[in-house]
Structure formats: structure tokens, C-alpha cells
Amino acid sequence: EAQVTQNPRYLITVTGKKLTVTCSQNMNHEYMSWYRQDPGLGLRQIYYSMNVEVTDKGDVPEGYKVSRKEKRNFPLILESPSPNQTSLYFCASSREGLADEQYFGPGTRLTVT
Amino acid sequence: DAKTTQPNSMESNEEEPVHLPCNHSTISGTDYIHWYRQLPSQGPEYVIHGLTSNVNNRMASLAIAEDRKSSTLILHRATLRDAAVYYCILRDGVGTDSWGKLQFGAGTQVVVTP
């Protein structure tokens, strides 16, 4: 089954403790992206990657890092999480080309205390 | 970046059509019009997209104005499962530095009444 998976689905952590949210897709997609969703602010793009070793900032990249060493994986790294990074995070992927639909993962709900 | 404007919410009765408008008066000639929807507690889901011509698929139809400054997503027969937030998004079709960006607006909350 074609899908985007994220792990963990739920995470409660403390300020400053480094964490990684993994994202994996099994569709051989070139493009991957991370979003965060907050009440009243909607979905905002954090980082995206057009291909392996190619990443770029979205609208809200501060406090996040990403890497794209393999085509199927695009982990989101929070080096020193803060409470304002408490949010619902979605990973997405699509084939090369802007006319292509994006497939979204099920989401990771992160709480930073 | 070109922006879109959508109504905050729309209501429909089950089995009736729903017409969701989207204004994008600053759209460029290379912008694709995409629609996604987000059901409660789920990630966004692709619905349809188009450039200039009207488009149909199993989920919906997309009617694009001749001047491309507006478009309408049509759900032909609303079901309770169609209750979701619907997002109209523009994606630049030209390879520029920002072509990977995807900006979601507030969307339209669709309420379907039995």
C-alpha cells in the first residue's frame, strides 16, 4: 500500500531534549515536506526537499533541522525543543513535478513541556 | 506569492451539491490550482487540481474561470464523509527558487447536514 508513515504518532517531551520525528514514504517520490498545524494558524510549511541531499526552508524553519540522505526518508530534528514547538506535525511526499498530488502522513502530535 | 481567499464555512444537506468558491485574483499564468481537504484528526488529502481547463475526477469537479482569477470546487452529492476543511492552494509551475513551497490558507469548513 502506498503510504507516508510518521513516528512517533504522539510524543511528550521536555524543553531542550533533542528529538527526531521520522518520515518515510514507499512511493519513490522525489519531493518531501514537513508542515506544522496550529489552531488559528493553519498548516505552515517548515522545510521541503526536492531530492536527496537537496533541502530548503519553508515558511517557519526556525528551530528545526532536516536531512535527506535517502530518497524514502526525511526526518525532522528538533535540537532543543521549546514549548512553542508544541504542535501537530505532518510529513508529505509527491513525485517530481508541481502538478502532482501530495500524500500526507497521519501526523505526529508533539507536546513540549 | 499569489494568495487565495475562501469563505470560512459552508453548509450543505446530504445528497445535495456543494459549490466551494476560491478567489485568486493575483494568480500568475504558471500557477496550478490545487484543492486539498482535511477530515477531522487526519492529514490533508488531495482532491483535484487544474491549470486552465475544467477538471473532473471521482471525488469532485473543478471549474476554473476564463480569466483564472477564481475557481469553484464542486462536490456533486455531499455525504457526511465530505465534512472537512477544504483548502484552495496555488502552486507555481515554473522552476523557481520557491517552487517547492506550498502555502495553505485557512480553508473552508464544510458542514454536511443529514
Interface residues (C-beta under 8 A of the other chain):
Chain A: Y31 S33 Y35 G42 L43 R44 Q45 Y48 S49 M50 D56 G58 D59 F90 A92 L98 A99 E101 Q102 Y103 F104 G105 P106 G107
Chain B: Y32 H34 Y36 Q42 G43 P44 E45 Y46 H49 L51 Y87 R91 D92 G93 D97 W99 G100 K101 L102 Q103 F104 G105 A106 G107
